[in-house]
Every structure is written in structure tokens, then in C-alpha cells.
Amino acid sequence: MFPKNAWYVACMPDEINDKPLGRTICNEKIAFYRGEDSRAAAVEDFCPHRGAQLSLGTVCEGKLVCGYHGLVMGCDGKTISMPGQRVQGFPKVKSYPVVEKYGFVWVWPGDPALADEAKIHHLEWAVSPEWTYAGGLYHIACDYRLMVDNLMDLTHETYVHVSSIGQKEIDEAPVTTKAEGDHVVTSRYMQNVMAPPFWRANLRGNNLADDVPVDRWQVCHFYPPSHVMIEVGVAHAGKGGYDAPPEHKVSSVVVDFLTPETETSMWYFWGMARNFNVRDTNLTAQIRDGQAKVFAEDTAVLEAQQRNLSLHPNRRLLMLNIDAGGVQSRRIIDRLVAAEQQPPLQA
């Protein structure tokens, strides 16, 4: 269902500032907290004494303390101490590789020996002062792959997001899909159209006219295990479209980190990075709030879709040309899952 030998966004850094955080990722119940030197750490959310949730405890001097009987846990999953008890024989619980990078806390739920920070794909918008980012987190009761499908085919915008980013030209424009190794790209370009409400507001936010025709683009990038970055924007028509100079356009990257919780639920870390008027905090808040409403509309559709699919698990679904991005992305996911399920080679 989901690859485990991969980096997933687990939480935002401020979610584990003072107290531990319990979160299920890829069916693994994990307790996140800040250990020594305030570094993010993660262990199985299970106290070896009586099975209490460690995430319901406290953090004291970089150690995770169980809230049931005071057992003290180290970042490596080994019990350090417990009031009035000898703990040398206590079994270790599972610990997880954790990296804090690009403004997120990442976790590797699979084989720790395979965890390599370099496998987190580069996010230029997260490290460049020419960009700013704002976003949020939704818990969604659906298979994370449904969201992959949703994001790799934006035809639905015409119907689901009619009051914000949708317009009829989206499903009238041709779509191009290509796969480059484990990277899938779906592109759509619209020429000489009027901007929908969300983009009219962004044009005004960059001091550009919002009542003239524009060229619009949507370039969706899938990266395993389940990350989708979408280049979006509009430029005044005839100024070069996607390649227009900055003074004639507004462009952004829609950020989508899809972290499976279970087979039918997920954590959705969403946001938008932009490279215009980056110091305008009011504009940042306005864009974030507008985006939150857009993604809330997706949430309602996807949760209802999941309920329907759960009632009819054997129904065969139709595949159209617009589904190519999601189909290619799912093939990569399936291949990674299958590779993890292969038995080890015998010596």
C-alpha cells in the first residue's frame, strides 16, 4: 500500500517544541519529541513496561518520560531508568531516523540502515531568501493515493473549485504527461484566458492588472514516495507565459506532502511557496487562507470518494487520458512497494 523505505513529512517543527507528539505514519504508531540539544527524535509509541502511549508522557532534559509509571526512554529506544527498578533487561522499542530539513520534520518508517538524508529531493523554495512559504495540515480520511490522483490531474478544478481557481479552459486545454525515472510531470498551458478569482487576487498582490487576458500554466511534479509539487501561475497574455519576466507574472509552487496514516487515512501537509512580494505578510496570510478553502473542497470530495470505494472494493474504475499522471505515479509507488516485499537473497 505504501513504501516504508522513504522519507515522509511527519510534522511541523513547532508541533514538538515542548511536549511529545503521537502520530501514526504508514501504520506505525510513533512518538516524536525533542531529545538532547533539542534535536527531533522518534520512537515507537509503546512503553515496554505496560504498553502505555509514550506520546502521552513528558520530556525532561531531552529524555522521554512515560506518563504512566515514569519510565525514561532514550532516543535509541532503550530504557534508561525507572523509579525503583532495574531496567537493564528491558527490551528496546523501535527507533526511527528523523531529519529536520526545509522547515519540516521528516521520518523514515522503514529499515533504518537504508535511511539517507540525500534521498530527500531538493526544495529550492525552502532555502532561498527570494521565496516565502505558508501552509497548513489536514487530516483526511482517504487513501493517500487518491490525493496523488487528484493533484496529478487538475481537470477537477473546473468543477470542484469553481469559485476560486476553476475555469472551463482547464478541461479544454490538452495535457502532456511524461516520466523521467521516478519523476512524473504533467503539464497544462492555457493561452489568452481570463484569470479566475484566486489568480486575480494574486495579480493585484503583485501590483499587476487583473482584468486583462492572461496565459496560465499548471506543471505537476510527482516525486516518490508521495510528494507533489505544482508550478502554477499566470502572466499577462503575450508576455511569454511560463517564461515571462517577473514583472509580468505571478507564479508559485503548490506544495503537497502526502503522508499515509493508514490504508484509508492520511496527513496532508499543504502550502504555497511564492517568489513575488515575499515580505508582504498580509498577502501571505491572504494566500494561505484562500488555499485552505480550496483544499477543504478537495477534502470533502476525497473523503466521500473513499467511503464509496470502501463500499465497492471490487468495482473497476475507468481510466481516461487525463488520468495519465496519476497512473504513472501509482506505477512508481507499486514498484517501490513490490521491491520492499521481495524476500532477501539467500547467500
N, C-alpha and C positions, 0 to 999 in steps of 0.2 A: 504493500500500500504506500509506503514512503521509505526513501533511503534513510538509513541511520548514520552511515559514514559520511557525514556532511555537516557543514556549519549552518545553524538556524539562529535567527534573532530570537533571543529568549525574553528579553525585557529591555526597558529603558533604564539607564543608569540610576535615575532618581527613584526607581521602584525598590531598590535595595540599599538606600542610604543608611537607614537606622535599624530596620527590622528585617528579618529573613522573609523571603517570598516563596510561596509554594506555587509551582506551575507544572502542569502536565504537558510534556512535549514528546511527540511520537510514542504515546502510550507509556512514557517513563515519568513517574512522579518524582520531581526534583525540588530540592530546597536550595535556593540561591541566597547568598549573603556576602558580606564583605569581611574577608579574613584579615590576616596581618597586612600592614601597610595599606589597608583599605582596598585591597585587590579583590575583584569579584571571584567567588568560588561557588562550586555546586556539588552537592552530594545527594544520594538517594534520600528521598523524603520519608525515611523509615528508621526509627530508633531501634537499635539491636536489642535493647532491653525488653520493651513491651510493645514494640511496633507503633509507638505514637508518631505523629507527624512532627518531624524536626522543625518544619517551617512555622509551627505554632509556638516555638520557643523564643529565645532571645540571643543576642550576640554580645559577648563580653570579652573585651580585649582580643578581638579577632578570632574568637572561638565560638562555635555554635553550641548553645546550651539547650538541651531538651526541656520543654516546659512541663514535663510530667514528673520526672524524678531527678532532674539536674545533671544528667549525663552530659559530658563535654566532648564534642566531636571536633576532630581536626579536618583540614581541607582535603586530606588524602583519604577520608572515610574511616580512619582509625579512631577508636575511642581513646581519649586522653585521660580522662578521670571521671569519677562519680563519687558523690559523698558517701563515705563509709564503706567503699567497695574496692576490691582489687579488680582491675579491668584488663590485665594483660591477655587474658584468654578470649576477650570479646572479639567476634568476627568483624572484619571490615565491611562497611557498606560501600556500594559503588560510588566512585567519584567521577566527575565529568570534566573534560578540558573546557576551559572558559577563556574567552578573549574579549576585552573591551576595546572596540575599534570603530571608528567612523561614527561615534555618538550612540552606539548600541552595545548591548551585552550579547555575545554570541556563545552558543553551546554546541558541543559535538556529542550527540547521544549514542554514537556507535563505539567502535573499537578505539580506545584512547591511543593506541600505538600508531594509528593512521592519521591522527589529527595533525594538520599542518596549517598554520595561520595563513600561509601563502595561497591557500585554496579559496580564501575569501576574495571575490573579484573586486578589483579596484573601483572606488567610488570617488571620482574627481570632485563632484559637488560637495562632498563631505569634508574635504581638506583644503579647498581653495577659498580664499577670502572674497573672491568675486561672486560667490554663491551664498545663499541663505536657505535654511530649511525649516519647515514646521510641519507637524503631523500629529498623529494620534494612534490609538489602539482600539480595535473592535474584537470582541469575541463573537464568532459566527458559528452557528450550528449547521455546518455543511462540510462535506469532503473538500479538502483544500484544492483538489484538482478541478472542482467546479469553478473556483475562483481563477485558476490558471486559464481555463477555457474562456471565462468572462473577460479577462484582461488581454488575452491574445486575439480576441475578436471584438472590436469596439462597435460593431454594427448595432448592438443593442442600445447604444446611446440615443439613437433616434427615437426610441420608444420608452426606455426606462428613465431617461434624463431629459425629457422634452423641455423642461423649464429652466435648464441650466447650461448643459453642454451639447445637447442633442440638436440635430438639424437633419432634414431629409437628404441633404447631399452626402451624408456619411454612408448610407447604404446604397447610394447611387454610384459612388466612386469605386474604381477597381482596387483590389487588394493584392499585394505581392507578398509571398512568404518564401523564405529561404532558410536553410540550416547550414551553419558553419561549425562542424563538430558538435559540441554540446550547447551551442548558442543558436537560438532561433530568433529570426527577425521577421516581423510582419509590418508592412508599410502601407499607408494610405495617404494620398495627397489630393486636396480639393482646391481647385483654382477659381478665383473670382466669385467668391460666395460672401454672404453677409455673416458677420460673426454672431454666434449665439450669446445669450446674456453673460455667461461666465467670462467669455473672452472679451466682450465689450468692456466689462469692468476692468479687466487687466490692461487693455489698451489705454483706458483713462488713467490707470495707475502708473503707466509709463509715459503719460502726457502725449498720447497719440490719439488721433481722431478715431472715434468708434462707430461712425455712421457711414463709412466708405467700404467698398468691397475689399476682401482680404483673400490671401492664399493661406490655406490651413493644412497642417500635417499631423500625422499620428504614426510614430515609429515605435513599435513594441518589441522589447528585447526580453527573452526568457533566458535565465541562467539557472542551472541546477544548484540546489535541489528544487527550489520553488520561488525564485526571485524574479520579479518582472519590473523592469524599468521602462517607462514610456516617455519618449521625447514628444512633446506636444507644443503647439504654438500657432500663432497667426502673424502674417506680415501684410502690410498694405499691398494690394494687388499690383503686380508688375514690378516689384522691387527685388525679386529674387527668391521669394518663397522661403523655403527652409534655409537657403544660403544668403538671405537678405542681411545687409549690415544691421548692427544692433539698433541704430536709430530709427529703423523702420519696422521693428517687430517686437513681439513679446513671446518668449519661449521658456519652457520649464521642463523638468523631469518629474513625472509622476512616479513616486517611489512605493513599491509594493513588496513587502517581505511577508510571505505566507508560511506560517509555522504550524504544522499539523499538531493538534492536541490528541485527537483520537481519529478513528476512521470516518467519523461524521461530525467533527468539530475542529475548529482552527483558531489561531490567534492571527489577527490581521494588523500588521504594523504598516500604516499608510502615511503618506505625506507628499509634499511637493517641494522640490528644490527649484529656485529661480535665480537668474543672473541679471535681473534688472531691478533698480531701486532697492537694493538689498538692505539698506539702512532704514527703510520705511517700515517701522514696526506695526503701524496701523494697517498697512497694506498686507503685511504678513499675516496678521490676525484675520483680516477680511478673507484672504485666500484660504486659510486653514478652515474657517467656519463654512465657507462655501463648499469646499471639498468634503468636509464632514457630512454635509447634507447629501452630496452626490453619492458617497459611499454608503450612506444609510439606505438609500434607494436600492443599491445593489444587494445589500444585506437582506432586505425583505424578499427580493426575488429569489436569491440563492437558498435561503432557508426554506422557502416554500418548495423550491425545486428538489431539495434534499428530502423533504417529507414525502413528496410524490415518488421519488426514486426508491426510497426505502419501502414504500408500499408495493412497488412493482419492480423488484430487483432483477427480474429476468426479461424485462421489456427491452427490445433492441431499439437504440436511438438512431435517428438519421444523421448522416454526415454530409455536409454541404461544402462547397468550395470556401466559404467564409470561415469554416472550422479548421482550416489547414494549420494555423498557428498553434491552436490547442492540441491538435492531433500530433504534430511534430514534437511538441513539448512533452506530451504524455509518453511518447515512444522513448524519449530520453529517460524519463522517470522510471518507466517499466524496465528498461535495460539496466539501470543502476540497481533497482530492487532485485532483479534476477541475478545480477552478479554477486550481490551480498548473500544470496541464498544458495550459491554453489558450495558444495562440500569442499573442504580443504584437500589439496592434493596429497596423496599418500607418498611418503618417502620411499 
